[in-house]
Amino acid sequence: MKSGESSVFLVRARRVGFVLICGILAVAGVSVPAAEAQPPADPVYRLKTEPADLSAVQNGDPLRITLAGLPKGARAKLVICPKDVPDNLMKKVYVPPWTKDSTLLTRVTSYCQDEFGDEFAGKNAGMQSMERVRSSTTGDIVFDTTIPRGTLRPHPVAWDPLYTTYEKAVNPGDKFPKVPWADNPVVVDPVTGAKSRRQFSFTCDENNPCSVTIQITAQDAAGKTVTWVDDSIKFTPYLPGIGVKGCKGIGRNTLDASMPERLGRTAVAWNQALCAPTKADQPTNIVSETEDTGLTAFDKGASDLMITGSGNALAAQTVRSREYIPVGVNAAVIAAVGWSPTDVNDEGNPLGSKLAGTMSFTTAELANMFTKGGQNPDAAGRGGIFKNGSPLVERNPALSAIKDGQPAGVIAVNRRAGYGGNPDFFGVTGETGPGTIPLALSKVLAATAPKEWVFPALGKEYFGALDGKTPGVISDLSVLDPGSSQVHNVDAKTGQLSVRKTVDNAVAGRGGDCAGGCLNWVITDLATATVNRWTPVALPDGKGAFVAPTEQSLQAAADAMKIGPDGTAETGTVAKDGAYPLTFVEYMAVPVNPLIDATCKPMKEKQDQLKAFAGLAAGYGQALLPPGMARLSPGLAATAAERIAKIGTGTPEKACEEKEAAKNPPPPGANGVTPASNPSPGGPSGGQGSPAATPVAAATGAVPAVAPTPESVRAAKNLAESIDIPKFAGAGALGALIPLVALVILATLPSATAYVAAGRPVPAWLTRALAVLIGLLRRRPSGGVA
């Protein structure tokens, strides 16, 4: 860091520290831990939830609950209950006197232990009645599960007067099952004559918080086995989705921003940084679209900006002059989702653990897995790579530990929670539709494993015209199942939610077969995998050493990729040691010519909004990137600053001509794309790459892109606009400090903007300082007892 910048940083650090210290003192009196447990029991234990704050989690979000400090042999069970478990039970006796029973364990057993339907999974919640035992390795009891949202099946509660099936005693001589406290008479339907009584039920949603109750059984200090309940974990489950919080909503100058789903959380964070502190209009209206559809919408002017990871490679037309601004570094990954018996309990028996360690695959093994069919993994299915004793299994202990005995020695890598004797073997899932992820993956496999990247010759009903041939470079995972008789090379689904639902059994570890291990492989991006706590596998670099996707390996790859004619780093062109091979750069496509209205007049305020949003994304917005997405390298940051300066530098007349031309675009090679101002990702500060690099390879074998109709674009935008904007979630000191942190962000905005306006990259100290502030918000305290 230069001395001048160091001085500026120290001065600002003092100011920021003063503001935060004052804020902490101001709110210290109202802070409350996120998950406070009951008073110490015998034996003593500690409880932690990840995430710590469950006040605004979404249905299906990953949740880890850890119990530490319990004695050997301890076990625990999860049960979903209402936030406040009813306290209306009578003691379970059959003769008077009738007295009340307020024991929490009895109440949980009576009110909560029935089937709880989870809306996300479309079945019983994986959390309900989940039991785990203590690990002899760590001494902990760990639950890896997901947040449920739904309703408990109505059921009678025998010893609650309001829900009992016992009849009310009306005469002094009435004996059990007639009791004087019963208050649940039979009701007869006047039309059908059906008889019914009240039954107990409850709902968990954003308006009805619930509890995760934990029934813990362990030996106390005297060696006596005791069972008690901890009901300290409260959660409020929202519907899955993304929405900008704390802002006014859509305004006249709000930009239409097309992007794939993987960028949704990032775009929300960028929006909130600009509009939440002052409750202004949203800078952008997030339109979730596949990359090819979004690029077409951008070219025709239906969207003001678009985010893609592969430049023009997926574009059906490129009439509108554009700059591609790097805004983050991401990667295509194959994530392992599921469980393996890699641990042991206190009795020395195998204990299933959620996959956390990094496995490693060669590109030949991946090519076989994605082209050789989903049937019979004990034979030739998946190219035989999962057979007992194969190099893949021997290399990865989590795979070799998985056995189910049907038949003996089969490695049960099954999509739906266990092999179960089914000869069909699925287990590779990803999103359908053209995108950067299949493009990056297939380019690498076609180049490094051409012999394995071939469909078997099984007949045209399986692979159609590609029977016995290579799929080549593809842009859509659906191409891997081209025949009429699908063999499930990849079970491609529409949208991230559908993918998550498909792998839900493996995530929750449902079913008896999962005790022996169950897995799914998800083709996705690193940021999405990280958010869902799916573990990406390591792949070989240029010298064959296995490299996991990390911030360091992604940045090393980004600076080593070839640069195409459109100025973007070409996916699948990494051959540097220590670089992750499936890295790609996320780019924001922005127009060179000004934004115009229907009469071709410039829209100055909207144009200013576009430049501010792009400047934030490439500048201090780097501190708001989600876990898993790497920040721009210095070279990419310099490139971003140069390209932001080009926004809107053209003429309204040229923008009007493009708008008309985009309706009937010229053939490829005769378009109006402006050459990249700085084609090297290293930029002025250095780096590798050349403007004369090989053009982006055309995707082959992919489903032809279908241009969106005005109705489909309008429907997508209406859907995005209809997303509810909930209040800020959070509690405790850090939750109360959100406005103060927002104030600090606002205070640094002019400095960051000045750097961008001057064509200089925002200095590292500024993004680091903001990263620390955002990190404070993410690291809220976990609950616990001792």
C-alpha positions in Angstrom: 0.0 0.0 0.0 1.4 3.4 -0.9 2.1 5.9 1.9 -0.6 8.3 0.8 -3.2 5.6 0.6 -2.1 4.3 3.9 -2.7 7.6 5.6 -6.1 8.0 4.0 -7.0 4.5 5.2 -5.8 5.2 8.8 -7.8 8.4 9.0 -11.0 6.7 7.7 -10.4 3.7 9.8 -10.5 5.9 12.9 -13.7 7.6 11.7 -15.3 4.2 11.0 -14.2 2.8 14.3 -15.6 5.8 16.1 -18.9 5.5 14.5 -19.2 1.8 15.2 -18.0 2.1 18.8 -20.6 4.8 19.4 -23.3 2.6 17.8 -22.3 -0.4 19.9 -22.6 1.7 23.1 -25.9 3.0 21.9 -27.5 -0.4 21.2 -25.7 -2.6 23.8 -28.6 -2.4 26.2 -31.0 -4.0 23.7 -28.8 -6.7 22.2 -30.1 -10.3 22.4 -28.2 -13.5 21.2 -29.7 -15.1 18.1 -30.3 -18.5 19.6 -30.3 -18.4 23.4 -30.6 -21.8 25.1 -32.4 -22.8 28.3 -30.6 -22.5 31.7 -27.8 -25.0 32.2 -29.0 -28.5 32.6 -27.2 -31.5 34.1 -25.1 -32.4 32.2 -23.7 -29.2 30.8 -23.6 -28.7 27.0 -23.1 -26.1 24.3 -25.5 -25.4 21.4 -24.7 -23.6 18.1 -26.6 -23.0 14.9 -25.2 -22.2 11.5 -26.5 -19.7 10.5 -26.8 -18.1 13.9 -29.7 -15.8 13.0 -32.8 -17.8 11.9 -35.3 -14.9 12.0 -35.6 -14.7 8.2 -34.3 -17.9 6.7 -35.9 -19.4 3.6 -37.6 -22.8 3.2 -35.0 -25.3 2.1 -32.0 -23.3 3.4 -29.2 -25.5 4.9 -29.0 -25.6 8.7 -26.4 -27.1 10.9 -27.0 -27.7 14.7 -24.1 -28.7 16.8 -24.3 -30.0 20.4 -20.9 -30.0 22.2 -19.7 -31.0 25.6 -22.1 -33.9 26.2 -20.8 -37.1 27.8 -20.0 -40.3 26.0 -23.1 -42.2 24.7 -25.3 -39.1 24.3 -27.9 -38.9 21.7 -30.5 -36.3 20.5 -33.6 -36.0 18.4 -35.0 -33.0 16.5 -38.8 -32.2 16.6 -40.5 -29.1 15.0 -42.8 -27.3 17.4 -44.7 -24.0 17.4 -42.6 -21.1 18.8 -44.5 -21.4 22.1 -45.4 -25.1 22.8 -48.9 -25.2 24.2 -49.2 -25.6 28.0 -52.7 -27.1 28.4 -52.1 -30.7 29.2 -53.6 -32.7 32.1 -51.5 -35.3 33.8 -51.9 -38.8 32.3 -53.9 -40.5 35.1 -57.1 -42.4 34.9 -58.7 -41.5 38.2 -59.1 -38.2 40.0 -57.6 -35.8 41.1 -56.9 -34.3 37.7 -53.9 -32.0 37.7 -52.1 -30.0 35.0 -48.8 -31.3 33.4 -46.5 -28.6 32.3 -43.4 -30.8 31.6 -41.8 -29.6 28.4 -40.9 -33.1 27.3 -44.5 -34.3 27.7 -45.8 -31.3 25.8 -43.4 -31.7 22.9 -44.4 -35.4 22.7 -48.1 -34.6 22.7 -48.3 -31.6 20.4 -45.4 -31.9 18.0 -44.5 -35.4 17.1 -46.7 -36.0 14.1 -46.1 -35.7 10.4 -44.9 -32.2 9.4 -45.4 -31.5 5.6 -42.6 -29.4 4.2 -43.8 -27.2 1.3 -40.4 -27.1 -0.4 -39.7 -30.8 -0.4 -43.3 -31.8 -1.1 -43.1 -34.5 1.6 -42.5 -34.9 5.3 -39.8 -32.6 6.6 -36.4 -34.2 6.9 -35.8 -32.4 10.2 -38.9 -33.9 11.9 -37.9 -36.9 14.2 -34.3 -36.7 13.0 -32.1 -38.6 15.5 -28.3 -38.4 15.8 -25.7 -39.8 18.2 -22.4 -38.5 19.5 -19.3 -38.7 17.4 -16.3 -40.4 19.2 -14.0 -38.4 16.9 -15.3 -34.9 17.7 -17.4 -35.5 20.8 -20.2 -33.6 19.1 -23.7 -34.4 18.0 -24.3 -32.7 14.6 -27.5 -32.3 12.7 -27.2 -31.2 9.0 -30.6 -30.5 7.8 -32.8 -27.9 6.1 -35.2 -25.2 7.2 -38.9 -26.4 6.8 -41.9 -24.3 6.0 -45.3 -26.0 6.2 -48.0 -27.4 8.5 -48.3 -30.3 11.0 -50.9 -32.8 10.2 -54.0 -32.3 12.5 -54.2 -34.8 15.2 -56.1 -35.3 18.5 -54.2 -34.7 21.8 -55.7 -37.0 24.3 -54.8 -35.1 27.5 -55.5 -31.6 26.2 -59.2 -30.6 27.0 -59.6 -28.8 23.7 -58.4 -31.6 21.5 -59.2 -34.7 23.5 -61.2 -37.6 22.2 -62.5 -38.3 25.7 -66.1 -37.4 26.5 -67.1 -34.9 29.1 -68.3 -36.2 32.5 -71.7 -34.7 33.4 -72.8 -37.0 36.2 -71.0 -37.6 39.5 -70.8 -41.3 38.8 -69.3 -41.0 35.3 -66.0 -42.8 35.1 -63.1 -42.7 32.7 -63.0 -42.3 29.7 -65.5 -39.6 30.7 -63.6 -36.8 32.4 -64.8 -33.5 33.8 -62.2 -31.4 32.0 -63.0 -32.5 28.4 -64.1 -29.6 26.3 -64.1 -31.0 22.7 -67.7 -32.1 21.9 -68.6 -34.0 18.8 -69.9 -31.8 16.0 -72.4 -33.2 13.4 -72.4 -31.8 9.9 -76.0 -30.9 9.2 -75.7 -31.8 5.5 -73.5 -34.9 5.5 -74.1 -36.1 9.0 -70.3 -36.5 9.5 -69.1 -36.4 13.0 -65.9 -34.5 14.0 -63.9 -32.9 16.8 -61.3 -30.2 17.0 -57.7 -31.5 16.2 -54.4 -29.7 17.0 -52.2 -28.4 14.2 -49.8 -25.5 13.7 -48.0 -23.8 10.8 -44.5 -22.6 10.3 -44.1 -19.6 8.0 -43.0 -15.9 7.9 -46.1 -15.0 10.0 -45.8 -18.0 12.4 -42.4 -18.6 13.9 -41.6 -22.0 15.2 -39.1 -23.9 17.4 -36.6 -26.6 16.7 -36.9 -28.6 19.9 -34.0 -31.0 20.8 -34.7 -34.0 23.0 -31.3 -34.8 24.5 -30.6 -38.0 26.3 -27.3 -38.4 28.3 -25.9 -39.5 31.6 -25.9 -37.0 34.4 -23.1 -36.5 37.0 -24.5 -39.5 39.0 -24.4 -41.8 36.0 -28.2 -41.7 35.6 -29.6 -41.5 32.1 -31.8 -38.4 31.8 -33.8 -36.9 28.9 -34.7 -33.2 28.6 -35.7 -30.7 25.9 -34.0 -27.6 24.6 -36.5 -25.3 22.8 -34.2 -22.3 22.4 -33.9 -22.4 18.7 -36.6 -20.2 17.0 -36.9 -19.9 13.3 -39.1 -17.9 10.9 -39.2 -19.6 7.4 -39.9 -17.5 4.4 -40.7 -18.7 0.9 -37.7 -19.4 -1.3 -36.7 -16.4 -3.5 -34.8 -13.2 -3.6 -36.0 -9.7 -2.9 -34.4 -6.3 -2.3 -34.9 -5.2 1.3 -35.3 -1.8 2.8 -35.8 0.1 -0.5 -38.8 1.9 -2.0 -39.4 -0.4 -4.9 -39.4 0.0 -8.7 -39.1 3.7 -9.9 -39.1 5.5 -13.2 -35.3 5.3 -13.4 -35.0 1.7 -12.3 -32.9 -0.3 -14.8 -34.1 -3.6 -16.3 -31.2 -6.1 -15.5 -31.2 -9.5 -17.2 -29.2 -12.2 -15.5 -29.0 -15.9 -14.8 -30.3 -17.1 -11.3 -26.8 -17.6 -10.0 -26.3 -13.8 -9.9 -29.5 -13.0 -8.1 -28.1 -12.7 -4.6 -25.2 -10.6 -5.8 -27.5 -8.2 -7.6 -29.7 -7.9 -4.5 -26.7 -7.0 -2.4 -25.6 -4.3 -4.9 -29.1 -2.9 -5.0 -29.4 -2.7 -1.3 -26.0 -1.0 -0.9 -27.3 1.9 -3.1 -31.0 2.2 -2.1 -31.5 0.7 1.4 -29.6 3.4 3.4 -31.9 6.2 2.1 -34.9 4.0 1.2 -34.6 5.1 -2.4 -36.0 3.4 -5.5 -34.3 0.2 -6.6 -31.4 0.8 -9.0 -32.3 -2.3 -11.0 -35.3 -4.6 -11.6 -33.8 -8.1 -11.5 -35.1 -10.2 -14.5 -34.1 -13.8 -14.1 -33.4 -15.3 -17.6 -31.1 -17.8 -19.2 -28.0 -16.1 -20.6 -29.0 -16.4 -24.3 -32.4 -15.0 -23.6 -31.0 -12.1 -21.6 -28.4 -11.3 -24.3 -31.2 -11.1 -26.9 -33.3 -8.9 -24.6 -30.2 -6.6 -24.1 -29.5 -6.4 -27.8 -33.1 -5.4 -28.5 -33.2 -2.8 -25.7 -35.7 -4.7 -23.6 -33.0 -4.8 -20.9 -30.6 -2.0 -19.9 -27.8 -4.3 -18.8 -27.1 -8.1 -18.7 -24.8 -10.3 -16.8 -23.1 -13.3 -18.4 -20.0 -15.4 -17.9 -19.1 -15.9 -21.5 -19.4 -12.6 -23.4 -20.9 -13.0 -26.9 -20.6 -16.8 -26.9 -24.3 -17.4 -26.2 -25.6 -14.4 -28.1 -28.0 -14.9 -31.0 -27.3 -11.4 -32.2 -24.9 -8.6 -31.4 -26.2 -5.4 -33.0 -26.1 -3.2 -29.9 -22.6 -1.8 -29.2 -21.5 -2.9 -25.7 -18.8 -3.1 -23.2 -18.3 -6.1 -21.0 -17.3 -5.0 -17.5 -15.8 -7.7 -15.2 -17.7 -7.8 -11.9 -16.6 -11.0 -10.3 -14.9 -14.4 -10.8 -16.9 -17.6 -10.6 -16.5 -21.2 -11.7 -18.4 -24.2 -13.0 -18.2 -27.0 -10.4 -19.3 -30.5 -9.9 -20.5 -30.5 -6.3 -20.9 -33.6 -4.1 -24.1 -33.6 -2.1 -25.0 -36.3 0.4 -23.6 -38.5 3.2 -20.9 -41.0 3.8 -20.1 -43.2 6.9 -16.7 -41.7 7.4 -17.1 -41.2 11.1 -17.7 -43.6 14.1 -20.0 -43.2 17.1 -19.1 -43.9 20.8 -19.8 -47.6 20.3 -17.4 -47.8 17.4 -20.0 -48.2 14.7 -20.0 -46.3 11.4 -21.6 -42.9 11.7 -22.9 -41.1 8.6 -21.5 -37.6 8.1 -22.5 -34.9 5.6 -19.9 -34.6 2.9 -17.4 -31.8 3.7 -14.0 -32.9 2.5 -13.0 -32.2 -1.1 -13.0 -35.2 -3.5 -11.0 -35.3 -6.7 -11.9 -36.4 -10.2 -9.9 -36.6 -13.4 -11.5 -35.0 -16.5 -11.7 -38.6 -18.0 -13.8 -39.7 -15.1 -16.1 -36.7 -15.4 -16.5 -37.3 -19.2 -17.5 -41.0 -18.5 -19.9 -39.9 -15.8 -21.7 -37.5 -18.0 -21.9 -39.6 -21.2 -22.1 -43.3 -20.2 -25.6 -43.6 -18.8 -27.2 -43.9 -15.4 -28.0 -47.6 -15.3 -26.1 -50.3 -13.4 -23.3 -48.6 -11.6 -21.9 -51.9 -10.5 -21.2 -52.7 -14.2 -20.7 -50.2 -17.0 -23.0 -47.5 -15.7 -21.2 -44.1 -15.6 -18.3 -45.8 -17.4 -17.7 -48.1 -14.4 -16.0 -45.4 -12.5 -18.0 -46.1 -9.3 -17.2 -49.8 -9.2 -15.6 -51.0 -6.0 -11.8 -50.7 -6.4 -11.9 -48.3 -9.2 -9.2 -45.5 -9.3 -11.9 -42.9 -8.4 -13.2 -44.9 -5.4 -9.7 -45.7 -4.2 -8.7 -42.1 -4.4 -11.7 -40.8 -2.4 -12.3 -42.3 1.0 -15.8 -40.9 1.2 -16.7 -43.0 -1.8 -15.0 -46.2 -0.7 -16.8 -46.0 2.7 -20.2 -46.2 0.9 -21.6 -49.7 0.6 -25.2 -51.0 0.6 -24.8 -54.7 -0.3 -27.3 -54.7 -3.2 -25.3 -56.3 -4.7 -22.3 -56.5 -2.5 -19.6 -53.9 -3.0 -21.7 -51.5 -5.1 -20.9 -47.9 -4.4 -24.3 -46.3 -3.7 -24.0 -42.9 -5.3 -27.8 -42.4 -5.7 -29.8 -39.4 -6.4 -32.8 -40.3 -4.3 -31.3 -41.4 -0.9 -30.1 -44.9 -1.4 -29.7 -47.6 -3.9 -32.6 -49.6 -2.7 -32.1 -52.5 -5.2 -33.2 -50.3 -8.1 -31.3 -51.1 -11.3 -31.7 -47.6 -12.4 -28.9 -45.4 -11.1 -29.2 -41.6 -11.5 -27.4 -39.0 -9.5 -26.2 -36.2 -11.7 -28.3 -33.1 -11.6 -28.0 -29.6 -13.1 -30.0 -26.7 -14.6 -31.3 -26.9 -18.1 -31.0 -24.1 -20.6 -28.1 -22.4 -22.4 -25.5 -21.1 -20.1 -21.8 -20.6 -19.3 -21.6 -23.6 -16.9 -22.2 -26.3 -19.5 -20.1 -24.3 -22.0 -17.1 -24.2 -19.7 -17.4 -27.8 -18.6 -17.8 -29.2 -22.1 -15.0 -27.2 -23.6 -12.6 -28.6 -21.0 -13.9 -32.2 -21.4 -13.8 -32.1 -25.2 -10.2 -30.9 -25.1 -8.7 -33.0 -22.3 -10.7 -36.2 -22.5 -11.9 -36.7 -26.1 -11.9 -40.5 -26.0 -14.1 -40.6 -22.9 -16.3 -37.6 -24.0 -18.3 -40.0 -26.3 -21.7 -41.5 -26.1 -21.9 -45.3 -26.2 -23.2 -46.9 -29.4 -26.5 -48.2 -27.8 -28.9 -47.3 -30.6 -30.6 -44.2 -31.8 -33.4 -44.4 -29.3 -30.8 -43.6 -26.6 -28.7 -40.9 -28.2 -30.4 -40.2 -31.6 -28.0 -38.8 -34.2 -25.2 -38.6 -31.5 -25.2 -42.4 -31.0 -21.6 -43.4 -30.7 -20.4 -39.8 -31.1 -19.1 -37.0 -29.0 -21.5 -34.3 -27.8 -18.7 -31.8 -28.5 -18.9 -28.3 -27.0 -22.4 -27.8 -25.7 -24.2 -24.9 -24.0 -27.2 -26.9 -22.5 -27.0 -29.9 -20.2 -30.1 -31.3 -21.8 -28.0 -32.2 -24.8 -26.5 -35.1 -22.8 -29.9 -36.9 -22.9 -30.8 -36.5 -26.6 -32.6 -39.8 -27.3 -36.3 -40.7 -26.8 -35.3 -43.4 -24.2 -33.5 -41.3 -21.6 -30.6 -42.8 -19.7 -30.2 -40.0 -17.3 -26.7 -38.9 -18.0 -27.7 -35.6 -16.5 -31.2 -35.1 -15.0 -31.5 -31.4 -16.1 -34.1 -29.3 -14.3 -35.5 -25.9 -14.9 -34.3 -23.4 -12.3 -32.2 -23.7 -9.1 -35.2 -24.5 -6.9 -36.0 -27.6 -9.0 -32.4 -28.7 -8.7 -32.5 -28.2 -5.0 -35.7 -30.2 -4.7 -34.2 -33.1 -6.8 -31.3 -33.5 -4.4 -33.3 -32.9 -1.2 -33.2 -36.5 -0.1 -29.4 -36.6 -0.4 -29.2 -33.2 1.5 -31.4 -34.4 4.3 -30.0 -38.0 4.4 -33.5 -39.5 4.2 -34.2 -43.2 4.2 -32.6 -46.3 5.7 -30.3 -46.7 2.8 -28.7 -43.3 3.5 -27.2 -44.9 6.7 -24.8 -46.6 4.4 -24.2 -43.5 2.3 -26.0 -41.7 -0.5 -24.8 -39.1 -2.9 -25.7 -36.8 -5.8 -23.5 -34.8 -8.1 -24.7 -31.3 -8.9 -23.4 -29.4 -11.9 -23.6 -25.7 -10.9 -21.5 -22.7 -10.2 -19.2 -22.2 -7.2 -21.2 -19.3 -5.6 -24.5 -21.4 -5.7 -22.7 -24.5 -4.3 -21.2 -22.4 -1.5 -24.6 -20.9 -0.5 -26.1 -24.4 -0.4 -23.1 -25.9 1.4 -22.4 -28.3 -1.4 -18.8 -29.4 -1.7 -17.1 -29.0 -5.1 -14.7 -31.6 -6.3 -11.1 -30.8 -7.2 -10.0 -31.1 -10.9 -6.5 -31.4 -12.5 -4.6 -28.3 -13.5 -2.2 -28.1 -16.5 0.3 -30.5 -14.8 -2.3 -32.9 -13.5 -2.3 -31.7 -9.9 -5.8 -31.6 -8.3 -6.9 -28.1 -7.6 -10.1 -27.1 -5.7 -12.0 -24.0 -6.6 -10.9 -21.3 -4.2 -10.4 -17.5 -4.4 -6.7 -18.0 -5.1 -7.2 -20.7 -7.8 -9.9 -18.7 -9.5 -8.0 -15.4 -9.6 -4.9 -17.3 -10.9 -7.1 -18.8 -13.7 -8.8 -15.5 -14.6 -5.5 -13.8 -15.3 -4.3 -16.7 -17.4 -7.3 -17.2 -19.7 -7.3 -16.3 -23.4 -9.2 -13.2 -24.4 -11.7 -13.3 -27.3 -12.5 -10.6 -29.8 -15.3 -9.3 -27.6 -12.8 -8.6 -24.8 -14.0 -11.3 -22.5 -12.0 -14.2 -21.0 -12.8 -17.4 -22.8 -14.1 -20.2 -20.7 -12.2 -23.5 -20.8 -8.8 -21.9 -21.8 -6.9 -22.3 -18.5 -3.7 -24.3 -18.4 -1.8 -22.6 -15.6 -0.4 -24.5 -12.6 -2.5 -24.1 -9.5 -5.4 -22.6 -11.5 -8.9 -24.1 -11.4 -9.7 -25.1 -15.0 -13.4 -24.3 -15.0 -13.1 -20.7 -13.9 -15.0 -18.0 -15.7 -15.4 -14.2 -15.3 -18.8 -12.7 -14.7 -19.3 -9.7 -17.0 -21.9 -7.0 -17.0 -22.9 -6.1 -20.5 -23.6 -2.3 -20.8 -24.4 -0.2 -23.8 -21.8 2.2 -25.3 -24.5 4.5 -26.7 -26.9 6.3 -24.4 -30.2 5.0 -23.0 -33.1 6.4 -25.0 -36.8 6.5 -24.7 -39.5 5.6 -27.2 -38.9 8.8 -29.1 -35.1 8.3 -29.2 -34.4 11.0 -26.6 -31.6 10.5 -24.1 -32.7 9.4 -20.6 -30.1 11.2 -18.5 -31.2 10.2 -15.0 -31.5 6.6 -16.0 -28.1 6.8 -17.7 -26.6 8.1 -14.5 -28.2 5.2 -12.6 -26.6 2.8 -15.0 -23.1 4.2 -14.5 -23.5 4.4 -10.8 -24.6 0.7 -10.6 -21.8 -0.5 -12.8 -19.3 1.5 -10.8 -20.6 0.0 -7.5 -20.5 -3.6 -8.9 -16.9 -3.3 -10.0 -15.7 -1.1 -7.2 -16.7 -1.3 -3.5 -19.5 -3.7 -4.4 -16.7 -6.3 -4.6 -17.0 -6.4 -0.8 -20.6 -7.6 -1.2 -19.9 -10.6 -3.4 -21.4 -13.8 -2.0 -19.2 -16.5 -0.5 -17.7 -18.6 -3.3 -17.4 -15.7 -5.8 -13.9 -14.3 -6.0 -13.1 -10.6 -6.2 -11.6 -9.2 -9.3 -7.8 -9.4 -9.6 -6.0 -6.1 -9.9 -5.8 -6.5 -13.7 -9.5 -7.2 -14.0 -10.3 -4.2 -11.7 -8.3 -1.9 -14.0 -10.1 -3.3 -17.1 -13.4 -2.6 -15.4 -12.6 1.0 -14.6 -11.6 1.6 -18.3 -14.8 0.1 -19.6 -17.1 1.9 -17.1 -15.8 5.2 -18.5 -17.1 4.1 -22.0 -20.7 3.8 -20.8 -23.0 6.2 -22.7 -20.1 7.8 -24.7 -21.8 7.2 -28.1 -24.7 9.2 -29.6 -28.5 9.0 -29.2 -28.7 8.8 -33.0 -26.6 5.7 -33.0 -28.6 4.2 -30.2 -31.8 4.8 -32.2 -30.3 3.1 -35.3 -29.3 0.1 -33.2 -32.8 -0.2 -31.7 -34.3 -0.5 -35.2 -31.5 -2.7 -36.5 -31.9 -5.2 -33.6 -35.4 -5.9 -34.7 -34.0 -7.5 -37.9 -30.3 -8.1 -37.0 -27.7 -8.6 -39.7 -26.0 -12.0 -40.2 -23.1 -12.9 -37.8 -19.9 -11.0 -38.6 -21.8 -7.9 -39.8 -22.9 -6.3 -36.5 -22.2 -3.1 -34.6 -20.3 -4.4 -31.7 -17.6 -2.0 -30.4 -14.2 -3.7 -30.1 -13.1 -4.1 -26.5 -11.2 -1.0 -25.2 -8.8 -3.2 -23.2 -9.0 -6.9 -24.2 -6.4 -8.1 -21.7 -7.7 -9.0 -18.2 -4.4 -7.9 -16.9 -5.1 -4.4 -18.1 -2.5 -1.7 -17.7 -1.1 -3.4 -14.7 -0.1 -6.5 -16.6 -1.5 -10.0 -16.9 -1.7 -12.5 -19.7 -4.0 -12.6 -22.7 -4.0 -11.2 -26.2 -6.5 -9.5 -28.4 -5.5 -11.8 -31.1 -6.5 -14.9 -29.2 -8.6 -17.7 -30.7 -12.3 -16.7 -31.1 -14.8 -18.2 -28.8 -15.7 -21.7 -30.1 -19.2 -22.1 -31.3 -21.4 -24.3 -29.2 -22.3 -27.5 -31.0 -25.0 -30.0 -30.4 -26.9 -27.4 -28.3 -30.7 -26.8 -28.4 -31.2 -23.7 -30.7 -31.7 -20.5 -28.8 -35.3 -19.2 -28.9 -35.6 -15.5 -29.0 -38.0 -14.2 -26.3 -41.3 -12.7 -27.3 -42.4 -9.3 -26.0 -45.0 -11.2 -23.9 -42.4 -13.5 -22.3 -40.1 -10.6 -21.5 -42.9 -8.7 -20.0 -44.1 -11.7 -17.9 -40.6 -12.2 -16.6 -40.3 -8.6 -15.6 -43.7 -8.6 -14.0 -42.7 -11.6 -11.9 -39.6 -9.9 -10.7 -41.5 -6.7 -9.8 -44.0 -8.7 -7.8 -41.4 -10.0 -5.4 -42.3 -8.8 -1.8 -39.7 -6.5 -0.2 -39.6 -7.7 3.4 -38.2 -5.7 6.3 -34.5 -6.0 7.3 -34.0 -9.2 9.2 -31.8 -9.3 12.3 -31.7 -8.9 16.0 -29.1 -8.0 18.7 -26.4 -5.5 18.6 -25.2 -6.1 15.1 -28.8 -6.1 13.8 -29.3 -2.7 15.4 -26.0 -1.5 13.8 -27.2 -2.1 10.3 -28.1 1.6 9.8 -24.7 2.6 11.1 -22.9 0.3 8.7 -25.0 1.6 5.9 -24.0 5.1 6.9 -20.3 4.1 6.7 -21.0 2.6 3.2 -22.6 5.9 2.2 -19.6 7.8 3.5 -17.2 5.9 1.3 -19.4 6.1 -1.8 -18.0 9.5 -3.0 -14.4 8.2 -2.7 -15.2 5.1 -4.6 -17.1 7.0 -7.3 -14.2 9.4 -7.7 -11.8 6.6 -8.5 -14.2 5.1 -11.1 -14.8 8.5 -12.7 -11.1 9.0 -13.0 -10.7 5.7 -14.7 -8.7 4.2 -11.9 -9.4 0.9 -10.0 -10.9 1.3 -6.6 -7.9 0.7 -4.2 -7.7 -2.6 -2.3 -7.8 -0.9 1.1 -11.3 0.5 0.4 -12.8 -2.8 -0.7 -11.1 -4.6 2.2 -12.5 -2.1 4.7 -16.0 -2.6 3.3 -15.5 -6.3 3.4 -14.8 -6.1 7.1 -18.0 -4.2 7.7 -20.1 -6.6 5.7 -18.3 -9.5 7.5 -19.5 -8.1 10.8 -23.1 -8.3 9.6 -22.6 -11.9 8.5 -20.9 -13.0 11.8 -23.8 -12.8 14.2 -23.4 -14.6 17.5 -24.5 -18.1 17.8 -26.6 -19.2 20.8 -25.2 -21.5 23.4 -25.3 -22.8 26.9 -22.5 -23.9 29.2 
